[in-house]
Amino acid sequence: MKAESADSSSSSAGASPFFGTPYRSLVIGVYALVATVCGGMAWLQIQQIERHVGDVARERGAVLFRLIELTRDWNAGHGGVYVPVTPTTQPNPYLQDEKRDIVGHDGSRLTKINPAFMTRQIAELAARGNGVKIHLTSLRPIRPANAADAWETESLALFEGGLKERLSFFGDGANPSHRYMAPLLVKEPCMKCHAMQGYHVGQIRGGISITMPAGELLAVGARQRDWTLSIAFGTFVVVSLLAHFAFNRARHHYVDLADLTRAQDRTIADRTREVEERNADLEREVEERRRSQQQLAQSESRYRSVIESSQDGVVLLDQGNIVFVNERLSEILGFRPEELIGKPFVDIVAELDRSWVADRHQRRLRGEAVPGTARVRLRHHNARLTRIADILIVPLHEGTQGQWVVTLKDVTLLVRNERELQIAAAVFEHAAEGVMVTDGENRILRVNPAFTSITGYTPGEVVGRKPDMLKSGRHDLAFYQEMWQALSGRGHWEGEIWNRHKNGSLYVEWLAISTIPEDAEDAGKYVATFTDITERKQAEELLRHKAQHDPLTDLPNRALFEDRLDGALAASRRYGRQFGLLAIDLDLFKEVNDSLGHQAGDELLVAVARHLLSCVREADTVARIGGDEFAILLTEVGSAAEVEQVARRALELLVQPFRLEAGIAQISASIGMVLYPEHGDNAGDLRRAADRALYAVKTGGRNGCRFYAAGL
């Protein structure tokens, strides 16, 4: 046994990763992994340091550039500044300004410093102070010393392409440096000096390059890199030693565990053989029982799948009581299955059908022949709802009594739709309004009897044709385009429209058109309903005419005249036109009434109305204001002479004798005239001015006309 144990131990050692070559390879691999991780972290940190050095250099350059740019903006905003002339600050020969050099109150000489000169002086101070070199440059410099070098020229080209700033490192030689450059944009104050170069506001006219010594910054970066490498090396040593120690401890534990495991394996092998022999008998018995249960479960699963996947409700009844319901029935009635099981089937039947369903059930229990199908109203969990179902009742097993399978097909929506279709058909056939349905190509699909009554066309004469067969010709293309735009945008249009009857007569109808929803397009695309409103329109027009016209002379009354006066004012203001207003009062009319009677007076007023109408154009308005007062509105007159010409013509006609049934009447007229806008710019002022002119004619002897003048 000892020899066997030794052989087993040797075999385990040879196959284990903790002995021999595998163990040495594992240790070397761990060292390599730790070295790779530490080296990678050190490399990443060094990259971060280098980026940080670049970011610091960029920030330094940007800050210096911004300070210089702010100084330049301040100088340019003040139009330059004057400083004393010194040996180091001589007048700028490149500054074209007649006031470049001046003499102060104290006799000292002053010279103007522009932004470019100030930048150069700042550059000289910076170069002497910390070695920073600032160079103002341009591709078109005024000062030759400002010409761009190769790097600056390349940078300016990049700025033209959209680059906002540029930083480069120059490490050749003993004096490494960073060069930063950003563009200078032309601003409004700059145009005074640079407009002659063809620049415009917002263009790039140059830039400022800043050369900064990089020695100190690189030294800081180098110290940080050395520190990073030291930390990485120390980490590698510590982690490697810890890993080596952990592997060594694990190796010893593995040896002890391997010996214990081998002893346990032998014990387990003995016990396993005994258990296997006993389990073999149990497995045979379990397998037989499993096959029986599997067959039973498969059969039950097939039946349950059929029932649960059915789109119809399924109920199992035992002596009329519910013993099983599927999920579909629960959905139909709104009850949970547990709320239905154990209850009589008639409990789910609506009250109206419960008596005859119960009667059939009793007859079925007695073995009588009862129809197996019926349409039944069912009770829903929501008492306000009723479901309608077609049911089929069959025995659960042939020859058994008291057990049935009931299937229920929900036909609630079908019944409801059938009822709605019946109602819609009745409305369509018996509606007083005409109804027309068209397809997507606007061809008539169907019309109702009221359509035939209104248009004179039978269904056979219009189906398949377009509704434009009814056009009256009274509407232009814009009218129909607006109609179709409303249908396309809102899905509805309604309004008055003139159409032509089959017999050729015109009629006006109130038409409403709606777009049929897309899910019902098989029934048509548009539905139109219309009512013949011809008689109503005629009645409305008659009432409107009576309300706005004098019943004796049929001339516009005061209300209509004032409305047309307001319209003439609005049109004249908009288009800068003139119009005339005449106020007319009949002379000697009272004497005619007194001598010949009121009937003769009415006959005279009608004759006066005809005479006045003959004096004006169709676009003008003659109105009876009241009694023997008339007014004339002359639209779009060219001069006061046209207004006076109408008034003279009226006077000539009215002074002629009138032959009335009661005798001859002799009258004349007094007419006051005004012209818009000369005599007023609103209706009230114009009427008052015309009345004053009329009164002046009356007091001056009547039978005349005159314009309003100040002082009347």
ABEGO torsion letter per residue (X at the ends): XAAAAAAAAAAAAAABAABEAAAAAAAAAAAAAAAAAAAAAAAAAAAAAAAAAAAAAAAAAAAAAAAAAAAAAAAAAAGEBBBBBBAABBBBAABBBAAABBBBAAGBBBBBBBAAAAAAAAAAAAAAAAGBBBBBBBABBABAAABBBAAAAAAAAAAAAGBABBBBBBABEABBBBBBBBBBBBBAAAAAAAAAAGBBBGBBAEBBBBBBBAAAAAAAAAAAAAAAAAAAAAAAAAAAAAAAAAAAAAAAAAAAAAAAAAAAAAAAAAAAAAAAAAAAAAAAAAAAAAAAAAAAAAAAAAAAAAAAABABBBBBBBGGBBABBBAAAAAAAGBBAAAABGBBAAAABBAAAAAAAAAAAAAAAAGBBBBABBBBBBBBABAABBBBBBBBBBBABBGBBGBBBBBBBBAAAAAAAAAAAAAAAAAAAABABBBBBBBAAGBBABBBAAAAAAAGBBAAAABGBBAAAABAGABBAAAAAAAAAAAAAAGBBBEBBBBBBAAGBBBBBBBBBBBBBAAAAAAEABBBBBBBAAAAAAAAAAAAAAAABBAAAGBBBAAAAAAAAAAAAAAAAAAGBBBBBBBBBBBGAAAAAAAAEAAAAAAAAAAAAAAAAAABBAABBBBBAEEABBBBBBBGBABAAAAAAAAAAAAAAAABBBBBAAEBBBBBBBBBBBBOAAAEABAAAAAAAAAAAAAAAAAAGEGBBBBBBBGX
